[in-house]
Amino acid sequence: MYDEPAPEDRGSYVALQHLQSVLTVDEKLEAWAIQRRVFALSHRRVALGATSGRFLALTRALFGGFDLTDVRWQDLKEVHLRVGILGASLTLTAFSGSDLASASGPTRTLLYEGLRKEQAQALYRICQAHDQAWREKRRVRDLEELRARSGAVQLGGAGLAAASANPADGDAANRLRSAKSMLDAGLITDAEYEALKAKIISNV
């Protein structure tokens, strides 16, 4: 659970209220951070939040209201944390697609500087956990798509199995190229690639 701001920190209190106001039903704010005042001399401070379903970045307007940027966890590609003497910065790279993103889709990069260190580290831990979970889900989906294009070669949880060769599914050369694409994309290990190659060749 995140820590409430001190009552005298009016800016943080208002920012936290704004973050809570955009939560959906059953969505919970798990961590939050606000930009240090020294980093926001020419604009209102940015408030960040990590919820059970997404990452939020809220910029308060000079004359009331706010602008909201959000990133669904399934769209998060990677996250980086940099901690310095005066503060921390958080960089998120997110896929731009509207569906479950592929590992090769277009991306956007979001940079937030001047964050309080402890708050930034809490956000980073949550982002990293979701990044790893969705990275594995994308890996499995991309494997299934490549498997379908490579002649019905299936990858099991503990090993590899290959369906019998079917001329309608493409020739062995195409299946070998697809297996090599999986290896190059980091979707399978060298050992899995060698096993796939052996299965494909054995069916020629």
Secondary structure, DSSP 8 states (H G I E B T S, - for coil): ------TT-HHHHHHHHHHHHT--TT--EEEEEEB-GGG-SSS--EEEEEESSEEEEEEE-TTS-EEEEEEEGGGEEEEEEEE-SS-EEEEEEEE--SSS--TTS-EEEEEEEEE-HHHHHHHHHHHHHHHHHHHHHHHHHHHHHHHHHTTSEEE-SSSEEE----GGG--HHHHHHHHHHHHHTTSS-HHHHHHHHHHHHHT-
